[in-house]
Amino acid sequence: MKMRLREKPVRTKKFLVAGLSAWTLIAGYAALRKIQAQNFGKTVEICIPWNETREMVDREPQLIGNSPRTTFLNFLERCSIIGARSAALQEEIVGGKNAGFSSAQVSSLKSLGFSAVYLVDENGPFIKTPQIWPPLPEESAEHVMGGTTKINLGPDPEMVKSWVFMPDSPDLAAVKLHFNDDIVEAAETSGASFILLENQPKTYEQVRILARRLPKQVVRAHTITAAEMKGMSREMMMSRWMRAVRERSCKCLYIHWNPVWSAEDNLTFLRDLAKRLKSDGFSLELSQNTLSSYVEYPLKKVRMALAWILSVLAPLAALAVIKKSLSAPEEPLRFRKALKIWGMGAAIAVLGGISLSALLSDSVFVNGLDIFRGVKASLVLPIAFAGPLLLSVSQMEDFLNRKITVMDLLAVLIVAAGLALMVERSGNLSSHVSAVELGLREKLEAILGTRPRFKEFLFGHPLLIAGIYFKRNKPLSAACLWAGMIGLVSILNSFCHLHCPLSVTLLRTFHGLWLGAVIGAGLVKLVNFWLERQRAASPLAL
């Protein structure tokens, strides 16, 4: 009977190991496929705005030194030589009406080898009068009768390869019914790309809703507004453009010119940006829509629910493995052993992240048409549940029965504030980033290729290593392990950013791990030194 009881745990363990090994192979294969798909066709389109370019060149003095200023067409030609492949056009306004693209614009773009991008901003393009205005096709006359609003689709559909909606585009909800139907029909007929700008305000949600009707033709894009550029250095601007391409899968860069620079300075920056992109292996071509690589697997809601559960449970599973490894006899741990235990926990978190990515490998997530919801909650919940996991039943009872002091309330407020700050900083556009931190980010990115997360290598991983190493000091160990959960949670959170290429996420995680191990070694030495001083000062205190 005893033999059978002993065999059951052994068999269960074997089944668990076999299942985990099988899933590791499946998730690893899916990860490799995703990396191959994301690295295929490394093309980036540089798009410049026609009207904004003309205004910038026209503002230049007639003479710069002893040389005449560059002409508008000459400036466009130089942009084309550098690598710009498209120009965004707005329709001409004649007598308060949209009159279509200027024939001069169209012929100039053709001669320079540019493709036209249909720009939709605060001016439309709409026909808002109950009359037909060329080049509106006659068969669309019923769309404008009775004062309804109609999009102007002409005059050269062969040149229009993309549509781009700016943040100041009109409220589409206020535009009458035919607008959305017309643009979807026009884009589908021509196969034009739908350029979707990332990190836009809530008012841009109407554009994202429209883009979801064209999922196979969406191209993820990035832009930096003139207002943002005023507070940015040249290096910060360059890093932001490069980060958008390398880390957020942006295939189109919509260039606004820096208003405080001259035309030549802007051109020099464009040239440097093109060189950086080429040196990173990107070719400057028209952005490819996702028609060939578009994938949307079934049961998306079920997979999203499973991925969210995984994002919460994987860090807790990693912590449980660490805790079980510490239940061995109370001999002092060597640092190498502590590092090995921490490595097992980190490996479980990484496997959880790869599994999450495999569950949500649809193209819609990469393009930003759909997002992984519940990311904020998945940051907080594992840390909250880590306390009961680390403490025994008696310790939990003592904790719940103890009298609440002012220091307890202060500690709760500090922890809550820390968690709130961590959640707020988890996005791409956090406002709580100092100039010093931004500078350090730029340096790390320049040295390592991609920046590891501060909360991993500066806080989470070193604290976890210290908590493992000092396991005999129960209060210190528990506090370090609990706070160190930030590192495990952050690993999963990195994989939740599905728009980021998986290869970049893995590299970022790797840099966070080895830097965290180095800093963890320093932290252990520092705490050891402090404990020795405490013992020397008061032998009975510890």
BABAFI-673137 format. One record per residue (C-alpha): residue in one letter; x, y, z. Coordinates in steps of 0.02 Angstrom, whole numbers, plus 50000, padded with zeros to 5 digits. Layout:
N
AXYZ...
//
This chain:
542
M500005000050000K501415011950044M502275007649880R500715012849783L500565029149879R502375032949837E502135028549654K500695040949632P501715056749665V503095049849553R501865046549411T501045063549435K502735071849428K503175062549269F501535067649187L501835085749237V503605085549168A503015077249007G501595089748987L502725104549023S504025098248899A502715095748764W501995113148791T503745120548790L504055112948618I502365119048552A502585136648621G504385137148560Y503865132248384A502485145348384A503745158348445L504955154248303R503555155548175K503045172348245I504835178848242Q505025173248060A503385181748011Q503835198048100N505575198548022F504925195147847G504875210047729K505825222947833T505215237947735V504835255347800E503945269247706I504445287347735C502985298647696I503115317747690P501685330347689W501545340447527N500775356547595E501845356947752T503415354447647R502925368547529E502565380347674M504245376347756V505235379347595D504265395447559R504725402347731E506575401147691P507475417547645Q507875420147461L509735418647497I510585407447624G512335414647636N512815418047456S511805403447388P510005404247328R508795393847429T508255376847368T506655376547266F505135366547322L505285353547183N507155352247211F506825349047396L505575335447352E506825327547233R508155327147369C506895319047488S506575305847355I508445302547334I508625300447523G507245287547528A505545295947547R504315285847443S502655294847463A501895311947490A500255315647577L499075326247473Q497575336447523E496215341447403E496175358847333I494835370247403V494005380947268G492575392247315G492395383247481K492215366347395N493395351647379A494015351547198G495095335947204F496975334647187S497875347747087S498465341446917A500135350146952Q500345340247112V499945323947025S501135326946878S502535332646996L502375317147104K502385305746953S503955313946884L504855311847051G504315293747074F503245297247228S501665288047272A500195298447332V499455296447505Y497685302647528L497765314247680V496205316447784D496335330847908E495205344847969N494825349947788G494025333647739P494045327747601F492165329647592I490895337447477K489655345947590T488495354047463P487015345547375Q487845346347205I489055335847106W490815342947102P492105335246985P492955322946991L491515314447083P490935299846975E489185301746904E488615284946970S488865291947146A487655306247121E486335298447232H487565299647378V487605318647372M485795322147333G484805329247476G486325337147559T487175321147616T489065320647633K490115311547505I491965307747503N492895313847350L493795298947275G494705306047123P495545310747016D496965298146999P496545282247094E498045273247020M499225284747114V498335283947281K499155269247370S498705273647549W497515283247659V498095292147817F496945300147945M497695313548056P497165316248238D496275332248185S495215323348055P493365327548071D492225318248189L491695303848079A490135301348184A489545318548128V489835314447944K488335306547862L488185288147827H488995286247657F490725291847712N491275275747797D490515264747663D491335274847524I493085274447597V492995255847633E492385252547456A493735263647380A495135255847483E494565238147449T494375241247262S496105248847243G496955237847373A497625253747455S498435252847626F497555260547776I498905269547875L498455268948059L499425280748173E499855273548344N499755282148514Q498365294048465P497055301648583K495345294248618T494575304748480Y495575294248357E494585278848409Q493365282448267V494785279848144R495285263448226I493475257448213L493505261448028A495175252548007R494445236648083R493355235447927L494955233947825P496035222447934K497015215147788Q497565232247727V498085240847887V499865247447906R500445252648078A501235270148074H502075282848185T502205301748186I502925315548296T501915331548299A502665348948287A502125352448466E503055337148531M504635341348434K504835358048523G505375349348684M506425335648604S508275334948564R508885328348398E509465312148481M507795309548567M506875311848402M508005299448315S507795286648454R505915288448450W505805285648262M506955270548272R506045263448423A504385264648330V505085254148188R506115241548287E505045239148442R503265243248390S503155235948213C502805252648128K503005250847939C502645269047894L503425285047963Y502375300547932I503635314747944H503175331848012W504565344547989N505315352248145P504665370248148V506225377248233W507425369848104S507835376247932A507385366247777E509195360447763D509245354947945N507645344947922L508355337147765T509955332447856F508945324147994L507925314447864R509555308647783D510245302747952L508615293747991A508665284747824K510475279447856R510015272548028L508565262647957K509645255247818S511035250847940D509745241148043G509285230847891F507705240147837S507385244647656L506495260947614E505025255847507L503155258447503S502375250647658Q501675233447628N499915230247685T499655214447785L498655205447650S499935191547632S500335189247817Y498625193147893V498085179448013E496625179048133Y496375162648224P494685156748292L494105157648473K494955174348501K493985178548660V494355161548736R496205163448695M496235181048767A495455174548929L496735160548939A498155172748903W497575184349042I497465169849166L499205164749113S499865182449139V499255181749320L499695163749363A501415162249280P502285174349401L501435165849548A501975148649483A503765155149469L503685161549649A502965144949708V504435135649630I505645147549715K504775145349883K504795126349867S506665126649828L506945136449988S506065123350096A507655112750100P508655111450263E509265127750338E511065126850277P511805143250214L511555145650028R512995148649910F512695163049790R512815151249641K511405140549715A510335156149746L510645161349566K510095144249503I508465144849602W508105162349538G508495156549361M507185142749375G505875155449426A506375167349286A506315153049159I504515149149209A504045167549188V504875168049015L503995151948962G502355159549021G502705175048916I503115164848760S501535154548788L500515170548802S501265176848640A500865160148555L499045161248611L498855178548534S499905177648376D498545185548267S499035199648149V497655210648221F498625212148384V500235217148296N499325230448195G498455237648347L496715233548282D496425223548440I497315224548606F497635212648749R496465219148882G496755217649069V498615221749064K498475233749211A497575220949319S498865207649275L500205219149346V499385221049515L498525204449551P500085193249555I500925204949679A499345205249786F499215186149788A501075184149821G500835188650005P499695173950049L500825162549946L502375167450044L501605167550218S501055152250316V499295150550388S499875155350562Q500825170350494M499275175850399E498225174350558D499495184350657F499545197450520L497655199250512N497445199650701R498795212450738K498325230050787I498445242850648T499685256750684V500045273150599M501615265350525D500555251450451L499415264050366L500915273650303A501665257650232V500025253450144L499965270850066I501775269450006V501455252149930A499835258249847A500725273449776G502135262449711L500915250649626A499945265149550L501565272549482M502085255649411V500405253649324E500475271349254R502245269049189S501805252549103G501175261648949N502185269348807L501745287348847S502005289149034S502175306949100H503165301449255V504845299949170S506235311849220A507505319349100V508885309449188E507955293149160L507625297448979G509475300648954L509915284049035R508635275148926E509435282448769K511175276748824L510605259148866E509705257948700A511245263948606I512365251348695L511235236048704G510145238348550T508545237848653R508245244648826P507905232548971R506585237749096F507185247049250K505945238349365E506705221749314F508585224049323L508645237949454F507315231649575G506405215349540H507805203149497P509075209449627L507765208749765L507245191149716I509055185249720A509305193449890G507705185649956I508305168349902Y510065170549968F509525176850140K508215163250165R508745160450347N508235178250389K506365175150370P505715193150380L507065199750263S506845185350141A504945186850134A505025205750108C506305204149968L505365190049881W503725199449889A504475215649821G505495205649695M503895199349615I503975215549514G505325207549408L504305191849368V502735201949333S503705213849221I504335199249115L502545193849080N502035211849050S503365213648915F502595199148819C500865207048838H501425221148720L500945211048566H501395224748442C503215222848492P504195210048389L504465194248492S506335194448454V506465211848532T505485206448687L506625191348711L508185202148692R507495214948815T507115201148940F508855193648919H509695210348953G508585212749106L509085195649173W510975196949160L510995214949221G509845209949365A511035195649411V512525207449415I511615220449521G510905206449630A512685200549667G513135218149721L511565219449829V511955202949917K513715208849957L513055225450021V511745217250134N513025204650196F514185218850242W512775227850334L512255212050428E514055208850480R514175226450548Q512555223850643R513165207550718A514805215450769A513905229950852S512615219050940P512945200150934L511235196051007A510265207450894L510235195450746
//
